[in-house]
Amino acid sequence: MPTYSNFRRYRLRQELDHTWTVFDIFTGVAVSMGASVVVGMDEEFALGLAAVLNAAYALQRVRADV
């Protein structure tokens, strides 16, 4: 069975202004939540958001494989 580490779709990118963006590695586009693009985060928040998004993505992929 696949493991969680196989399904990391979201990563961090440090911007020129030293803030962080979570982006989709398949599209290169910053994550949006509702109508807002999530940019300008501090590193700790961005890491947490990426972890939550990757966990949700992994769960979705594992359920699809069952």
C-alpha positions in Angstrom: 0.0 0.0 0.0 1.3 3.5 -0.8 2.7 5.6 2.0 2.0 9.2 3.0 5.4 10.4 1.7 4.4 9.3 -1.8 1.7 12.0 -1.9 3.3 15.3 -1.1 1.7 17.6 -3.6 2.3 20.9 -1.8 5.6 22.6 -1.1 6.9 26.0 0.2 8.5 28.7 -1.8 10.2 31.7 -0.2 9.4 35.0 -1.9 11.6 38.0 -2.5 10.0 39.8 0.4 11.0 36.9 2.7 7.5 35.7 3.1 6.4 32.1 2.2 3.9 30.7 -0.3 2.5 27.2 -0.4 2.2 26.0 -4.0 1.0 23.0 -6.0 4.0 21.1 -7.4 2.0 20.0 -10.4 0.8 23.4 -11.5 3.3 25.7 -9.9 0.4 27.9 -8.8 0.0 29.2 -5.2 -2.7 27.6 -3.2 -6.1 29.3 -3.0 -8.5 29.0 -0.2 -12.0 30.2 -1.1 -11.5 33.2 -3.2 -8.1 34.2 -1.8 -4.7 33.1 -2.8 -2.7 32.2 0.3 0.6 34.2 0.1 2.6 36.3 2.4 2.8 33.8 5.3 5.5 33.3 7.9 7.4 30.0 7.5 5.8 28.3 10.5 2.3 28.9 9.3 3.2 27.9 5.7 4.8 24.6 6.9 1.6 23.8 8.9 -0.7 24.6 6.0 1.4 22.5 3.6 1.3 19.6 6.1 -2.5 19.8 6.4 -3.0 20.0 2.6 -0.6 17.1 2.0 -2.3 14.9 4.6 -5.7 15.6 3.0 -4.3 14.9 -0.5 -2.7 11.6 0.8 -6.0 10.5 2.3 -7.9 11.3 -0.9 -5.3 9.3 -3.0 -5.3 6.3 -0.6 -9.1 6.2 -0.6 -9.1 6.3 -4.4 -6.7 3.3 -4.5 -8.8 1.1 -2.2 
